[in-house]
Amino acid sequence: MKSRELPLKGKHVLITRGGEQGEKFCMDVASSGGVPHMVPLIDFRAHHDQNASYFIKNLNQYEWIIFTSKNGVHYFFEHIKGLVDEQILHKGNIQYAVVGEKTREALHRYRLPSRFMPNVYTAEDFAREFFNQGLIGKKVLIPKGNLASNIIAESFRSRGYTADEWIVYETYYPSKETDKLVSMLEEDLLDIASFTSPSTFNHFMKIVVQHHLSSHAKKLLYAAIGTVTKRTIEQAGYTTHICPKTFTIDDMFNEICLYVKKQVDGGKD
């Protein structure tokens, strides 16, 4: 591959998501000539909701189960494993809805079809599009994380429907690589910082503030996966330089490449 085909040549990119998605992001950055630095600022674990036994026992009473993330899908099935007859999920009256593409893919791994997905992957757009299509859910279950908003649930409740929110997982900050991030910021090693959720940015800012690194952090280009993360970055007084129209890590990576290429091409005048 020629150098001109390496849009991120020499650029150091902070990747704040771990796991398979983080690893793939690292490979994409490296294959585009960049230098990836994976420092996971978010991790997940199962949450034991005190109402879990009620939700499981009454699962077949819900008209819709709405998933807002792939983690919601994963931990939902972890919780019901061995406790629910699969026939209820596959042949019952339950319909499934998802907020985005990755969530839909996760659901399909369990051989369940998604009946509805909004065109824009946000809770606000989900609520608006769902009802605009004339869909009805008098009783819905929303398996979600502890930091997820209640916008979708409230949109059903405001119409007089029942919306139960089941916290199936919680988000936490894995602090083991804090020192690595601090030294990279102190040395001004990084060019671009990418964030896949408000939580990843909030944990990043916690480190920046705690170690008095604001002057270093201000030098970075910021990439946000979507509008909610973008808003969080900007509320902290930083500029979001990159935000894709479709809220996936792959699209954010592509937008980073386009942004850097424009910068380079613009500097040739």
Residue frames relative to the residue before (quaternion, step in Angstrom):
aa qw qx qy qz dx dy dz
M 1.0000 0.0000 0.0000 0.0000 0.00 0.00 0.00
K 0.4041 -0.7253 0.5017 0.2428 3.60 -0.77 0.98
S 0.6571 -0.5482 0.3436 0.3868 3.55 -1.16 0.60
R 0.6483 0.5279 -0.3381 0.4322 3.57 1.02 -0.75
E 0.6525 0.4911 -0.3140 0.4843 3.59 1.27 -0.30
L 0.6119 0.5131 -0.3463 0.4923 3.57 1.30 0.17
P 0.1890 -0.8531 0.4735 0.1105 3.60 0.30 1.23
L 0.7466 0.3719 -0.2266 0.5029 3.60 1.10 -0.51
K 0.2038 0.8295 -0.5038 0.1289 3.58 1.24 0.35
G 0.8592 0.1054 -0.1145 0.4875 3.54 -0.77 1.14
K 0.5654 0.6085 -0.3898 0.3976 3.61 1.25 -0.09
H 0.2827 -0.7505 0.5789 0.1472 3.56 -0.92 0.98
V 0.0948 -0.8308 0.5482 -0.0175 3.56 -0.56 1.23
L 0.2913 -0.7404 0.5833 0.1636 3.56 -0.85 1.03
I 0.0979 -0.7812 0.6163 0.0185 3.55 -0.81 1.08
T 0.1888 -0.8513 0.4869 0.0510 3.55 -0.35 1.30
R 0.6177 0.5013 -0.3456 0.4977 3.56 1.31 0.15
G 0.2819 -0.7640 0.5573 0.1622 3.58 -0.96 0.86
G 0.6454 0.5718 -0.3623 0.3539 3.56 -1.21 -0.55
E 0.8083 -0.2809 0.2117 0.4722 3.55 -1.33 -0.35
Q 0.6633 0.5107 -0.3118 0.4495 3.56 0.95 -0.88
G 0.6489 0.5144 -0.3075 0.4687 3.56 1.02 -0.83
E 0.6441 0.5271 -0.3120 0.4582 3.58 0.99 -0.87
K 0.6609 0.4987 -0.3098 0.4674 3.58 0.94 -0.88
F 0.6172 0.5433 -0.3311 0.4629 3.57 1.02 -0.86
C 0.6326 0.5366 -0.3175 0.4594 3.60 0.98 -0.90
M 0.6731 0.4983 -0.2922 0.4618 3.58 0.91 -0.96
D 0.6388 0.5273 -0.3234 0.4575 3.58 1.01 -0.81
V 0.6514 0.5106 -0.3092 0.4684 3.58 0.95 -0.90
A 0.6760 0.5002 -0.2930 0.4550 3.58 0.88 -0.97
S 0.6806 0.4861 -0.2959 0.4615 3.60 0.97 -0.85
S 0.6782 0.4442 -0.2874 0.5099 3.59 1.28 -0.24
G 0.6513 -0.5613 0.2944 0.4173 3.55 1.28 0.39
G 0.5666 0.6145 -0.3793 0.3968 3.59 1.28 -0.06
V 0.3904 -0.6767 0.5654 0.2645 3.53 -1.35 0.10
P 0.1977 -0.8150 0.5338 0.1088 3.61 -0.32 1.21
H 0.0832 -0.7578 0.6450 0.0537 3.56 -1.14 0.72
M 0.1138 -0.8220 0.5562 0.0448 3.58 -0.24 1.24
V 0.0919 0.7520 -0.6435 0.1094 3.52 -0.67 1.21
P 0.2405 -0.8045 0.5216 0.1511 3.62 0.01 1.22
L 0.1183 -0.8020 0.5842 0.0381 3.56 -0.74 1.09
I 0.7390 0.2800 -0.1968 0.5803 3.54 1.29 0.31
D 0.0782 0.7695 -0.6329 0.0333 3.55 -1.10 0.71
F 0.3175 -0.7711 0.5358 0.1325 3.55 -1.24 0.41
R 0.0220 0.7716 -0.6357 -0.0050 3.53 -1.24 0.54
A 0.6422 -0.5380 0.3831 0.3890 3.53 -1.24 0.53
H 0.1856 -0.7540 0.6205 0.1097 3.55 -1.13 0.73
H 0.2721 -0.7743 0.5517 0.1487 3.57 -0.88 0.92
D 0.1991 -0.8076 0.5528 0.0510 3.51 -0.12 1.41
Q 0.4991 -0.6822 0.4463 0.2940 3.58 -0.88 0.92
N 0.6933 0.4568 -0.2748 0.4849 3.60 1.23 -0.41
A 0.3413 0.7906 -0.4653 0.2048 3.59 1.30 0.02
S 0.6666 0.5142 -0.3212 0.4336 3.61 0.84 -0.91
Y 0.6194 0.5320 -0.3385 0.4677 3.61 1.10 -0.69
F 0.6668 0.5086 -0.3072 0.4498 3.59 0.88 -0.99
I 0.6687 0.5035 -0.2992 0.4581 3.58 0.92 -0.93
K 0.6714 0.5162 -0.2939 0.4432 3.57 0.90 -0.96
N 0.7803 0.3336 -0.1556 0.5056 3.59 1.04 -0.83
L 0.2370 0.8307 -0.4828 0.1436 3.56 1.25 0.32
N 0.7065 0.4840 -0.2764 0.4361 3.59 0.91 -0.90
Q 0.5820 0.5818 -0.3807 0.4216 3.61 1.26 0.01
Y 0.6061 0.5742 -0.3543 0.4213 3.57 1.26 -0.31
E 0.4066 -0.7070 0.5286 0.2354 3.55 -1.02 0.87
W 0.7908 0.1012 -0.0314 0.6028 3.55 1.11 -0.77
I 0.1102 -0.7024 0.6899 0.1364 3.52 -1.31 0.52
I 0.1441 -0.8181 0.5564 0.0181 3.55 -0.64 1.20
F 0.1401 -0.7977 0.5850 0.0430 3.56 -0.71 1.13
T 0.2254 -0.8041 0.5401 0.1045 3.57 -0.80 1.03
S 0.7968 0.0992 -0.0727 0.5916 3.62 1.25 -0.08
K 0.6116 -0.5442 0.4148 0.3972 3.56 -1.24 0.37
N 0.5974 0.5519 -0.3619 0.4555 3.58 1.14 -0.57
G 0.6016 0.5604 -0.3492 0.4496 3.56 1.08 -0.73
V 0.6411 0.5135 -0.3107 0.4783 3.57 1.02 -0.85
H 0.6810 0.5171 -0.2909 0.4293 3.56 0.76 -1.10
Y 0.7471 0.4126 -0.2383 0.4634 3.58 0.72 -1.04
F 0.5468 0.5847 -0.3965 0.4494 3.59 1.17 -0.47
F 0.7146 0.4400 -0.2607 0.4773 3.58 0.83 -0.97
E 0.5705 0.5636 -0.3801 0.4609 3.59 1.17 -0.49
H 0.6947 0.4971 -0.2705 0.4440 3.56 0.92 -0.96
I 0.7537 0.3998 -0.2282 0.4690 3.60 0.94 -0.79
K 0.3947 0.7522 -0.4600 0.2586 3.57 1.30 -0.17
G 0.8460 0.1243 -0.1230 0.5038 3.59 -0.78 1.06
L 0.6833 0.4877 -0.2804 0.4654 3.58 1.28 -0.11
V 0.7589 0.3085 -0.1626 0.5499 3.57 1.22 -0.40
D 0.4464 -0.6600 0.5393 0.2726 3.55 -1.02 0.85
E 0.4685 -0.7138 0.4446 0.2707 3.60 -0.63 1.12
Q 0.5466 0.6254 -0.3966 0.3908 3.57 1.15 -0.52
I 0.5973 0.5706 -0.3540 0.4385 3.58 1.11 -0.73
L 0.7003 0.4768 -0.2644 0.4608 3.56 0.98 -0.91
H 0.7647 0.4045 -0.1961 0.4617 3.56 0.95 -0.91
K 0.8253 0.2253 -0.0961 0.5088 3.56 0.94 -0.79
G 0.4866 0.6571 -0.4390 0.3725 3.56 1.26 0.15
N 0.6742 -0.4978 0.3636 0.4067 3.56 -1.26 -0.35
I 0.4604 0.7064 -0.4361 0.3143 3.57 1.28 0.07
Q 0.1415 -0.7443 0.6457 0.0948 3.54 -1.09 0.83
Y 0.2979 -0.7782 0.5356 0.1373 3.56 -1.13 0.64
A 0.0722 -0.7749 0.6276 0.0227 3.53 -1.10 0.84
V 0.1249 -0.7881 0.6004 0.0537 3.57 -1.13 0.68
V 0.4971 -0.6629 0.4689 0.3058 3.58 -1.19 0.51
G 0.8449 0.0261 0.0154 0.5341 3.62 0.98 -0.69
E 0.7732 -0.4036 0.2778 0.4026 3.49 -1.45 0.16
K 0.6888 0.4828 -0.2868 0.4584 3.60 0.81 -1.02
T 0.6302 0.5224 -0.3255 0.4733 3.56 1.08 -0.73
R 0.6337 0.5268 -0.3203 0.4673 3.56 1.03 -0.81
E 0.6399 0.5199 -0.3210 0.4660 3.60 0.98 -0.86
A 0.6437 0.5245 -0.3199 0.4563 3.59 0.97 -0.86
L 0.6586 0.5078 -0.3020 0.4660 3.58 0.99 -0.86
H 0.6468 0.5354 -0.3172 0.4409 3.57 1.00 -0.83
R 0.5738 0.5871 -0.3832 0.4233 3.60 1.17 -0.50
Y 0.6912 0.4140 -0.2660 0.5292 3.57 1.22 -0.45
R 0.4981 -0.6989 0.3867 0.3375 3.56 1.34 0.44
L 0.5134 0.6005 -0.4416 0.4252 3.55 1.04 0.84
P 0.3471 -0.7564 0.5154 0.2043 3.60 -0.82 0.95
S 0.3319 -0.6994 0.5818 0.2493 3.57 -1.13 0.57
R 0.3501 -0.7585 0.5242 0.1653 3.55 -0.80 1.10
F 0.8137 0.0809 -0.0155 0.5755 3.58 1.14 -0.61
M 0.0874 0.7469 -0.6564 0.0600 3.55 -1.15 0.83
P 0.4182 -0.7216 0.4809 0.2703 3.65 -0.73 0.93
N 0.5893 -0.5792 0.4301 0.3638 3.58 -1.23 0.39
V 0.7407 0.2301 -0.1537 0.6122 3.58 1.16 -0.64
Y 0.3877 -0.7906 0.4377 0.1817 3.54 -0.70 1.15
T 0.4566 0.6321 -0.5141 0.3573 3.59 0.46 1.20
A 0.6411 -0.5297 0.3905 0.3949 3.55 -1.26 0.43
E 0.6331 0.5449 -0.3293 0.4402 3.59 1.00 -0.85
D 0.6979 0.4620 -0.2740 0.4738 3.56 0.89 -0.95
F 0.5767 0.5709 -0.3786 0.4451 3.57 1.08 -0.66
A 0.6925 0.4968 -0.2819 0.4407 3.56 0.74 -1.11
R 0.6878 0.4882 -0.2923 0.4507 3.58 0.86 -0.96
E 0.7102 0.4689 -0.2731 0.4485 3.59 0.80 -1.00
F 0.5963 0.5860 -0.3614 0.4129 3.58 1.03 -0.80
F 0.7500 0.3942 -0.2165 0.4850 3.56 0.75 -1.05
N 0.5932 0.5658 -0.3649 0.4414 3.60 1.15 -0.56
Q 0.6666 0.4920 -0.2963 0.4752 3.56 1.16 -0.59
G 0.5257 -0.6615 0.3944 0.3613 3.55 1.29 0.02
L 0.4134 0.7005 -0.4794 0.3294 3.56 1.23 0.33
I 0.1586 -0.7862 0.5928 0.0725 3.57 -1.13 0.67
G 0.0250 0.7741 -0.6324 0.0145 3.54 -1.06 0.77
K 0.1833 -0.8243 0.5272 0.0951 3.57 -0.10 1.26
K 0.7785 0.0692 -0.0580 0.6211 3.56 1.24 -0.48
V 0.0535 0.8177 -0.5661 0.0897 3.56 -0.47 1.24
L 0.2431 -0.7362 0.6149 0.1443 3.52 -1.28 0.57
I 0.0989 -0.7995 0.5918 0.0286 3.57 -0.89 0.96
P 0.1455 -0.7749 0.6102 0.0775 3.63 -0.26 1.22
K 0.1087 0.8290 -0.5264 0.1545 3.61 -0.59 1.08
G 0.5699 -0.5719 0.4666 0.3611 3.51 -1.38 0.00
N 0.6585 -0.5503 0.3496 0.3760 3.56 -1.22 0.42
L 0.7177 0.4307 -0.2573 0.4829 3.62 1.18 -0.44
A 0.4723 0.6851 -0.4408 0.3366 3.61 1.27 -0.11
S 0.5273 -0.6441 0.4540 0.3178 3.56 -1.09 0.72
N 0.4134 -0.6939 0.5240 0.2702 3.57 -1.29 0.25
I 0.2475 0.8150 -0.4916 0.1815 3.58 1.26 0.43
I 0.6775 0.4833 -0.3060 0.4623 3.59 0.85 -0.94
A 0.6521 0.5169 -0.3183 0.4542 3.59 0.88 -0.93
E 0.6763 0.5009 -0.2976 0.4508 3.60 0.89 -0.92
S 0.6173 0.5501 -0.3556 0.4358 3.59 1.07 -0.68
F 0.6517 0.4803 -0.3104 0.4982 3.60 1.12 -0.63
R 0.6647 0.5184 -0.3086 0.4407 3.58 0.91 -0.92
S 0.6433 0.5384 -0.3306 0.4324 3.57 1.02 -0.78
R 0.6809 0.4392 -0.2783 0.5157 3.57 1.28 -0.32
G 0.6031 -0.6029 0.3356 0.4002 3.56 1.28 0.24
Y 0.5307 0.6233 -0.4110 0.4011 3.59 1.27 0.26
T 0.4742 -0.6458 0.5132 0.3077 3.57 -1.29 0.30
A 0.0172 0.7824 -0.6214 0.0376 3.57 -0.85 1.01
D 0.1099 -0.8005 0.5885 0.0282 3.57 -0.46 1.24
E 0.1979 -0.7745 0.5934 0.0941 3.55 -0.90 1.01
W 0.1176 -0.7951 0.5946 0.0206 3.55 -0.67 1.17
I 0.2493 -0.7657 0.5758 0.1414 3.59 -0.52 1.18
V 0.0778 -0.8418 0.5341 0.0003 3.58 -0.23 1.30
Y 0.8015 0.0807 -0.0747 0.5878 3.61 1.22 -0.30
E 0.2379 -0.7580 0.5869 0.1561 3.52 -1.28 0.36
T 0.3946 -0.7047 0.5527 0.2055 3.50 -1.23 0.69
Y 0.0514 0.8005 -0.5968 0.0194 3.57 -0.95 0.78
Y 0.4980 -0.6608 0.4877 0.2785 3.54 -1.29 0.39
P 0.2287 -0.7717 0.5763 0.1418 3.62 -0.54 1.13
S 0.2110 -0.8616 0.4544 0.0821 3.59 -0.15 1.28
K 0.4400 0.7542 -0.4339 0.2222 3.61 1.23 -0.16
E 0.7677 0.3570 -0.2118 0.4882 3.64 1.08 -0.54
T 0.2445 0.7998 -0.5102 0.2006 3.56 1.23 0.46
D 0.6572 0.5359 -0.3180 0.4239 3.60 0.86 -0.96
K 0.6209 0.5504 -0.3280 0.4516 3.57 1.07 -0.83
L 0.6781 0.4844 -0.2878 0.4719 3.58 0.92 -0.92
V 0.6240 0.5470 -0.3360 0.4456 3.59 0.95 -0.86
S 0.6987 0.4678 -0.2918 0.4560 3.61 0.81 -0.96
M 0.6249 0.5302 -0.3464 0.4565 3.63 1.03 -0.69
L 0.6647 0.4882 -0.3036 0.4771 3.59 1.00 -0.81
E 0.6457 0.5308 -0.3220 0.4446 3.59 0.93 -0.86
E 0.7238 0.4275 -0.2321 0.4894 3.57 1.04 -0.80
D 0.3531 -0.7467 0.4811 0.2938 3.61 1.31 -0.11
L 0.2172 0.8158 -0.5002 0.1926 3.54 1.05 0.85
L 0.7168 0.4883 -0.2452 0.4331 3.56 1.02 -0.87
D 0.2759 -0.7416 0.5881 0.1675 3.56 -1.21 0.64
I 0.8062 0.1243 0.0011 0.5784 3.55 0.96 -0.99
A 0.1160 -0.7633 0.6313 0.0738 3.58 -1.05 0.81
S 0.1341 -0.8090 0.5704 0.0462 3.58 -0.74 1.07
F 0.1083 -0.8110 0.5747 0.0153 3.55 -0.96 0.90
T 0.2641 -0.8049 0.5219 0.0996 3.54 -0.81 1.10
S 0.7890 0.0734 -0.0628 0.6068 3.60 1.27 0.06
P 0.6385 -0.4978 0.3983 0.4311 3.59 -1.23 0.27
S 0.6224 0.5687 -0.3452 0.4123 3.60 1.02 -0.77
T 0.6486 0.5117 -0.3408 0.4486 3.59 0.92 -0.83
F 0.6697 0.4817 -0.3096 0.4730 3.59 0.97 -0.80
N 0.6394 0.5303 -0.3357 0.4442 3.62 0.94 -0.80
H 0.6582 0.4886 -0.3114 0.4806 3.59 1.00 -0.77
F 0.5987 0.5512 -0.3378 0.4728 3.57 1.12 -0.72
M 0.6878 0.4872 -0.2798 0.4596 3.58 0.88 -0.97
K 0.5820 0.5765 -0.3661 0.4415 3.56 1.10 -0.68
I 0.6690 0.4857 -0.2836 0.4859 3.58 1.00 -0.89
V 0.6382 0.5425 -0.3192 0.4433 3.58 0.95 -0.93
V 0.6956 0.4694 -0.2702 0.4719 3.58 0.86 -0.99
Q 0.6652 0.5329 -0.2999 0.4284 3.57 0.87 -1.01
H 0.7819 0.3118 -0.1538 0.5175 3.58 1.03 -0.82
H 0.4585 -0.7263 0.4197 0.2933 3.59 1.28 0.42
L 0.3776 0.7551 -0.4452 0.2983 3.56 0.90 1.01
S 0.2669 0.8114 -0.4892 0.1762 3.60 1.23 0.34
S 0.6542 0.5209 -0.3270 0.4401 3.60 0.90 -0.85
H 0.6543 0.4849 -0.3061 0.4930 3.60 1.12 -0.64
A 0.6606 0.5294 -0.3034 0.4373 3.57 0.95 -0.93
K 0.6267 0.5664 -0.3326 0.4193 3.60 1.09 -0.70
K 0.6242 0.5702 -0.3371 0.4144 3.61 1.20 -0.42
L 0.6088 0.6147 -0.3324 0.3755 3.59 1.23 -0.43
L 0.4014 -0.6125 0.6071 0.3082 3.50 -1.40 0.29
Y 0.2104 -0.8035 0.5483 0.0973 3.59 -0.89 0.93
A 0.1082 -0.7750 0.6219 0.0303 3.53 -0.95 1.02
A 0.1046 -0.7935 0.5992 0.0223 3.57 -0.87 1.03
I 0.5072 -0.6790 0.4407 0.2958 3.58 -0.95 0.83
G 0.8196 -0.0408 0.0580 0.5685 3.60 1.10 -0.60
T 0.7568 -0.4370 0.2582 0.4119 3.54 -1.33 0.12
V 0.6325 0.5272 -0.3538 0.4436 3.63 1.01 -0.65
T 0.6549 0.4861 -0.2988 0.4955 3.59 1.01 -0.85
K 0.6106 0.5551 -0.3347 0.4549 3.59 1.03 -0.83
R 0.6606 0.5112 -0.2988 0.4615 3.56 0.93 -0.95
T 0.6421 0.5309 -0.3168 0.4532 3.59 0.99 -0.85
I 0.6429 0.5167 -0.3133 0.4707 3.58 0.98 -0.86
E 0.7167 0.4665 -0.2590 0.4491 3.57 0.85 -0.98
Q 0.6039 0.5485 -0.3537 0.4576 3.58 1.15 -0.56
A 0.6597 0.4863 -0.3007 0.4878 3.58 1.22 -0.47
G 0.5976 -0.6105 0.3427 0.3908 3.58 1.30 0.09
Y 0.5770 0.5669 -0.3806 0.4482 3.58 1.25 0.35
T 0.4529 -0.6734 0.5136 0.2787 3.56 -1.25 0.42
T 0.2603 -0.7230 0.6136 0.1813 3.57 -1.01 0.82
H 0.2214 -0.8161 0.5247 0.0986 3.57 -0.41 1.23
I 0.8025 0.1883 -0.0425 0.5645 3.56 1.10 -0.78
C 0.1939 0.7526 -0.6112 0.1495 3.58 -0.87 1.01
P 0.3179 -0.7858 0.4959 0.1888 3.63 -0.45 1.15
K 0.5718 -0.5838 0.4519 0.3578 3.56 -1.27 0.40
T 0.7271 0.2874 -0.1832 0.5959 3.58 1.16 -0.70
F 0.3525 -0.8101 0.4397 0.1616 3.53 -0.59 1.20
T 0.3916 0.6683 -0.5409 0.3279 3.57 0.32 1.32
I 0.6291 -0.5373 0.3978 0.3965 3.57 -1.24 0.42
D 0.6250 0.5455 -0.3416 0.4416 3.60 1.00 -0.78
D 0.6787 0.4782 -0.2926 0.4744 3.58 0.94 -0.87
M 0.6188 0.5268 -0.3506 0.4656 3.59 1.05 -0.68
F 0.6295 0.5311 -0.3284 0.4623 3.59 0.99 -0.82
N 0.6638 0.5081 -0.3046 0.4565 3.60 0.90 -0.92
E 0.6547 0.5084 -0.3053 0.4687 3.58 1.03 -0.81
I 0.5986 0.5465 -0.3553 0.4655 3.60 1.09 -0.69
C 0.6535 0.5164 -0.3072 0.4604 3.59 0.93 -0.94
L 0.6690 0.5043 -0.2987 0.4571 3.59 0.91 -0.93
Y 0.6513 0.5298 -0.3130 0.4440 3.57 0.97 -0.92
V 0.6837 0.4792 -0.2850 0.4708 3.57 0.87 -1.00
K 0.6293 0.5355 -0.3370 0.4512 3.60 0.98 -0.80
K 0.6400 0.5184 -0.3216 0.4671 3.60 0.97 -0.86
Q 0.6330 0.5358 -0.3281 0.4523 3.57 0.99 -0.85
V 0.6761 0.4981 -0.2821 0.4639 3.54 0.91 -1.02
D 0.6738 0.4924 -0.2914 0.4676 3.58 0.89 -0.96
G 0.6513 0.5256 -0.3072 0.4529 3.57 1.04 -0.77
G 0.6708 0.5138 -0.2848 0.4527 3.54 1.14 -0.66
K 0.5856 0.6091 -0.3617 0.3940 3.58 1.29 -0.16
D 0.5078 0.6750 -0.4170 0.3354 3.59 1.25 -0.31
